[in-house]
Amino acid sequence: MSNVYIVGLGMIRFNKYPDRTVRDMAHEVTNLALEDAGLDKAALQAAFFSNTFWGMFSNQHSIRGQVALRSMGIDAIPVTNVENACAGASTALHLAYTGVRAGMVDVALAVGSEKITDPDKMKSLTAYATCMDVENFERHINMMMELNKTFKVAIPPDQAPPGDGRSIFMDAYAMGAKWHMSRFGSTQQQLAAICAKNHWHGSLNPMAQYQQDMTVADVLADKSIAYPLTRAMCAPVGDGAAAAIVCSEAYLKKLAAARPIRILASVLGSGTDRDLDGEDIGERLAKKAYEAAAVGPQDIDLAELHDATSYGELHQTEAMGFCPMGEGGPWAESGATKLGGKQPVNTSGGLECRGHPIGASGLAQIYELGVQLRGDAGPRQVEGARLGLAENGGGNIGVEEAAMCIHILEKV
């Protein structure tokens, strides 16, 4: 088994694109990744295509990757369709990495393309519920309601959650946040600090869906979604695509102009039937990723963490070992996760600001790490960046993600 390298990256700005399709966005980012790698599409030996909602929204099921790629002249090679909720794109990269590392192929494409905006807003919002155990959906809701009753958190009357107009995932994240507040004393102010930091990062990123700076006060004053989450703390609905091309060490020697990034670790796993105080999926997989990469959390220079809400980032900074369990809030308030801080997190703006077209988000994280490790991030550049970590969770069963993928990348 040999080293595996990312040699091509492509991404479009995440946004709302009423006139674009899953297919044409996939074409654009694939061509961008090929151009970045200095390769022709004939060089590709396998492809892994991530998408979640194309079938639901446009009735394109079963062969989404083949439909998207053949229409741009990529055919004959094996194409694997990947559907793993919000972790789909990182799973596609993991599969591409696995194929190359096993010696099955020398060059592989991972691409994620997703269109979630729809004239019927509720269609977009309710689609997220399919990333849960649909058959046991009512039981899941009842479980969250019962857990919420056990938390010692006073909800201000003006921030009581409304009944409609949000994804069920916001309720799941709100439950986790209230557990953390009850268990460790974290605050809504700390969540707002995380969000304001990400809005500042997003304002520096031309690829971000939201590019406006916000203060902590602005975040707290925004519309209440599900306490303690305000609208600014929640990832927006949007469209977009991203791609990466990976190759073997032997093939890399043929690419004179390549700017490679080494994949030190690629770990994929599923959640368990734990309770809120049990070992988290992120904790388990982070240990495996650090072991595979022969590094520790203290060695990571920057990270892209799955912040579908601000609480997601708070929790994952703890799960990844960047700070002790229960101290994610103070860690964020200290400035440690901000550009210029000890361990910058979500320099892209994260899902909250970069956006979250779920079948593409994992590769957008990889794109940001690649830009940073190559030293191309401009005003949001992390000085001396050598090691980057991306954590991408997907779906929900019980009290945690159904799937998760963690990558650790190294500057070459």
BATIFI-979287 format. One record per residue (C-alpha): residue in three letters; y, z, x. Coordinates in steps of 0.25 Angstrom, whole numbers, plus 5000, padded with zeros to 4 digits. Layout:
// residues N
alaYZX
...
// end
This chain:
// residues 412
met500050005000
ser501449965006
asn502850005003
val503549944991
tyr504949894991
ile506049854981
val506649724986
gly507349674973
leu508249744963
gly508949694951
met509649754939
ile510749724928
arg511749814923
phe511149894912
asn511949874899
lys511849834885
tyr511549684885
pro511449624870
asp511249484875
arg510249514886
thr508749514886
val507649594893
arg507149454899
asp508449414905
met508849544910
ala507449554917
his507749414923
glu509049454929
val508549584936
thr507349514941
asn508149404947
leu509149504953
ala507949584959
leu507349454965
glu508649414971
asp508849554977
ala507449544983
gly507649404988
leu506449354981
asp506049244971
lys505349274958
ala504149204964
ala503949314974
leu503649414962
gln502249454961
ala502249554950
ala503249604940
phe503349734931
phe504249724919
ser504849844912
asn505349844898
thr505249934886
phe505949874874
trp505849724874
gly504649724865
met505349824855
phe506649754855
ser506249604856
asn504749604854
gln504449564868
his503149644871
ser502049634880
ile502449534891
arg503949574893
gly503849554908
gln503149424907
val504149374897
ala505349414905
leu504849374919
arg504249234916
ser505549194909
met506149204923
gly505049134930
ile504249254935
asp502849224930
ala501349224935
ile501549364942
pro500949494935
val502049554926
thr501849694921
asn502549744909
val503049884910
glu503449974899
asn503650124903
ala504950164895
cys506050194903
ala505150204916
gly504750054914
ala505549994925
ser505250094935
thr503750084931
ala503849934933
leu504349964947
his503250064950
leu502249954946
ala502849854955
tyr502849954966
thr501349984963
gly500949834963
val501649814977
arg501249944983
ala499749914979
gly499849774986
met499649694973
val500949624974
asp502049614985
val503249584975
ala503449644961
leu504549644951
ala504949764942
val505949734931
gly506449814919
ser507249754908
glu507649814895
lys508549784883
ile508749904874
thr510049884867
asp509949824853
pro510849794842
asp510049904834
lys510450024843
met509450114836
lys508350014840
ser508750034855
leu508750194853
thr507450204845
ala506750114855
tyr506750224865
ala505850304856
thr504650214860
cys504650264874
met504050394868
asp502750424861
val503050354848
glu501750404841
asn502150544844
phe503650524843
glu503850634831
arg503050734839
his503950704851
ile505250724843
asn504650854837
met504350904851
met505750884856
met506350954844
glu505451074846
leu505751084861
asn507251074858
lys507151194850
thr506651274862
phe507851244871
lys508951344873
val510151244872
ala511351254863
ile511751124858
pro513251114855
pro513451074840
asp514250954844
gln513150894853
ala511950914843
pro511150784844
pro511350674834
gly510150624826
asp510150474830
gly510650374840
arg509950404852
ser508650384859
ile507550484857
phe507550504873
met508850564872
asp508250674863
ala507150694874
tyr508150704885
ala509050794877
met507750884875
gly507550884890
ala508950924893
lys508951034883
trp507651084889
his508351084903
met509551154898
ser508751264891
arg507751274903
phe508751264915
gly510151284909
ser510651134912
thr511851094904
gln512450974897
gln513550974907
gln512550944918
leu511950834910
ala513350774909
ala513550794924
ile512350704926
cys512850604916
ala514250594922
lys513650574936
asn512850454931
his514050394924
trp514850404937
his513650334944
gly513550234933
ser515050204934
leu514750154948
asn513550064944
pro513849924939
met512349924934
ala512650044925
gln512750024910
tyr513750134909
gln514750134920
gln515850234915
asp516050364922
met515950494913
thr516250634916
val515450754912
ala516450784901
asp516250634896
val514750654896
leu514850784888
ala515850724878
asp514950604875
lys514150594862
ser513050694860
ile511650624860
ala510650734860
tyr511150864867
pro511350884878
leu511450734880
thr512750654877
arg512750504876
ala513250484891
met512050564896
cys511050464889
ala510650324895
pro511250214886
val510450104879
gly510549974887
asp509849844893
gly509549804907
ala508549764918
ala508149794932
ala507149744942
ala506549774956
ile505649694965
val504649764974
cys503849714986
ser502849764996
glu503249795011
ala502549665016
tyr503349585006
leu504649645010
lys504549595024
lys504749455018
leu506049495011
ala507049485022
ala508249515013
ala507649625005
arg508349755004
pro507049845001
ile506949974995
arg505650054997
ile504950114985
leu504450244991
ala503850294978
ser503550244964
val502950344954
leu502550324939
gly502050434930
ser501950484916
gly502450604909
thr501550724904
asp501450814892
arg502250924899
asp503251024893
leu504651034897
asp504351134908
gly503251054914
glu503250964926
asp504050834923
ile503650694925
gly504750674935
glu504350794943
arg502950744944
leu503350604948
ala504450634957
lys503450714966
lys502550594966
ala503650504970
tyr504150594981
glu502750604987
ala502550454987
ala503950434993
ala503750555003
val505150605000
gly505650724991
pro506750734981
gln507750774992
asp507550644999
ile508050554987
asp509450504989
leu509650454975
ala508950444962
glu508950364949
leu508350464938
his508050434923
asp509250484916
ala509050434902
thr509950554900
ser510650644909
tyr509550744907
gly508550644913
glu509350644926
leu509450794926
his507950814924
gln507550704934
thr508350764945
glu507550884944
ala506250814942
met506450724954
gly506650854962
phe508150834965
cys508550964961
pro507651084955
met507151084941
gly508251134932
glu509451104941
gly509650964938
gly510950994930
pro511651074942
trp511150964951
ala511850864944
glu513150944942
ser513150974957
gly513350824960
ala512050804967
thr511650684959
lys512950614959
leu513350504969
gly513750574982
gly512850694978
lys511550744985
gln510550654976
pro511250554967
val510550524954
asn510750394945
thr511750324954
ser511550214944
gly512150294933
gly510750324928
leu510150284915
glu511350354908
cys512350254914
arg511550144921
gly510850124908
his509350134903
pro508650004898
ile507350074899
gly506449964905
ala507449934916
ser507950074920
gly506950114930
leu507249994939
ala508750014937
gln508550144944
ile507750074955
tyr508949974956
glu509950084958
leu509150154969
gly508950014976
val510449994975
gln510650124981
leu509650114992
arg510149984996
gly511550044997
asp512149944987
ala512650054976
gly514050044979
pro514950154974
arg513650234969
gln512950214982
val512150344987
glu512450355002
gly511250355011
ala510250324999
arg508850305005
leu507950364994
gly508050344979
leu507250394967
ala507150334953
glu506550414942
asn506250334929
gly505650404916
gly505150334904
gly504850364890
asn504550504885
ile503350584880
gly503350734878
val504450794887
glu504550694898
glu504550544902
ala503250464898
ala503350394912
met504150404924
cys504350324937
ile504950374950
his505350284962
ile505850324976
leu506550214984
glu506950204998
lys507950135006
val507350045016
// end
